[in-house]
Amino acid sequence: MINDIIEIKLNSKKYRGRLDMGAIANAQHNLKVIEPNMGVAEMFDLVKEENYMVINNLIIESIRRCHPQLKAENILEDMKLHERNNITLQVFALMKAGLPSSDDDKKKQVE
């Protein structure tokens, strides 16, 4: 079993987060208000470009997968502007934990 849950620290608070298809779909749904044709590939490209609207949505929805009782507004309160580099690193950690890498794909093909 893959452990794709990571610890996310925001404003000295600790959350658990999981970037799975549900979190990605919820973030995509939230972003469709702004960009109706935004796909998953476009979202991940925007993460690389440090688009904080996309990054914030991915962080929030990943946290909500492990803490469904939390509202987006509550999590957003802990996402301070001075922590934006930390938040970006957290999204990359979520992507690494939740999405298959080319090494993982090669291992699955060998097995």
C-alpha positions as CSV (number, residue, x, y, z in Angstrom):
1,M,0.0,0.0,0.0
2,I,1.2,3.5,-0.9
3,N,1.3,6.0,2.0
4,D,0.3,9.2,0.2
5,I,-0.6,11.2,3.3
6,I,1.9,13.8,4.3
7,E,2.0,16.3,7.2
8,I,1.4,19.9,6.2
9,K,2.5,22.8,8.4
10,L,0.7,26.1,8.0
11,N,1.1,29.0,10.4
12,S,2.4,26.6,13.1
13,K,-0.6,24.3,12.7
14,K,-0.2,20.7,11.5
15,Y,-2.6,19.1,9.1
16,R,-2.6,15.8,7.2
17,G,-3.1,16.0,3.5
18,R,-3.6,13.7,0.6
19,L,-3.4,14.7,-3.0
20,D,-5.7,12.0,-4.6
21,M,-8.1,12.1,-7.5
22,G,-10.8,13.5,-5.2
23,A,-8.7,16.4,-4.1
24,I,-7.6,17.1,-7.7
25,A,-11.2,17.0,-8.9
26,N,-12.4,19.3,-6.1
27,A,-9.6,21.8,-6.8
28,Q,-10.4,21.7,-10.6
29,H,-14.1,22.3,-9.8
30,N,-13.2,25.3,-7.7
31,L,-10.9,26.7,-10.4
32,K,-13.4,26.2,-13.2
33,V,-15.2,29.4,-12.0
34,I,-12.1,31.3,-13.2
35,E,-11.0,29.1,-16.1
36,P,-13.8,26.9,-17.5
37,N,-11.5,24.7,-19.6
38,M,-8.8,24.1,-17.0
39,G,-7.7,20.5,-17.0
40,V,-5.4,18.6,-14.6
41,A,-2.3,19.0,-16.8
42,E,-2.9,22.7,-16.9
43,M,-3.3,22.8,-13.2
44,F,0.1,21.1,-12.6
45,D,1.7,23.4,-15.2
46,L,0.4,26.4,-13.2
47,V,1.8,24.9,-10.0
48,K,5.3,24.9,-11.6
49,E,4.7,28.5,-12.5
50,E,3.8,29.2,-8.9
51,N,0.2,30.2,-9.5
52,Y,-1.0,30.6,-5.9
53,M,-4.7,30.3,-6.8
54,V,-4.0,26.8,-8.0
55,I,-1.5,26.0,-5.3
56,N,-3.9,27.2,-2.6
57,N,-6.8,25.2,-4.0
58,L,-4.7,22.0,-4.2
59,I,-3.4,22.5,-0.6
60,I,-6.9,23.2,0.8
61,E,-8.5,20.3,-1.0
62,S,-5.7,17.9,0.0
63,I,-6.2,18.9,3.6
64,R,-9.9,18.5,3.3
65,R,-9.5,14.9,2.1
66,C,-8.1,14.0,5.6
67,H,-10.0,16.6,7.6
68,P,-13.5,16.7,5.9
69,Q,-14.9,18.7,8.8
70,L,-12.8,21.8,8.0
71,K,-14.0,24.5,5.7
72,A,-11.8,26.0,3.0
73,E,-12.0,29.4,4.8
74,N,-10.6,27.9,8.0
75,I,-7.6,26.5,6.2
76,L,-7.1,29.6,4.2
77,E,-6.8,31.6,7.4
78,D,-3.6,29.7,8.2
79,M,-2.1,30.3,4.8
80,K,-0.1,33.4,5.4
81,L,1.5,35.3,2.6
82,H,5.0,35.1,4.2
83,E,4.7,31.3,4.1
84,R,4.2,31.2,0.3
85,N,7.5,29.4,-0.3
86,N,6.6,26.8,2.3
87,I,3.2,26.3,0.8
88,T,4.7,25.8,-2.6
89,L,7.1,23.2,-1.2
90,Q,4.1,21.5,0.5
91,V,2.3,21.1,-2.8
92,F,5.4,19.6,-4.5
93,A,5.6,17.2,-1.5
94,L,1.9,16.3,-2.0
95,M,2.5,15.8,-5.7
96,K,5.5,13.5,-5.1
97,A,3.6,11.4,-2.5
98,G,0.3,11.2,-4.4
99,L,1.3,11.0,-8.1
100,P,3.2,8.1,-9.7
101,S,6.8,8.9,-10.8
102,S,8.5,7.4,-13.8
103,D,10.5,5.2,-11.4
104,D,7.3,3.9,-9.9
105,D,5.9,3.2,-13.4
106,K,9.1,1.3,-14.3
107,K,8.9,-0.8,-11.1
108,K,5.2,-1.8,-11.8
109,Q,6.2,-2.9,-15.3
110,V,8.9,-5.1,-14.0
111,E,6.7,-6.8,-11.4
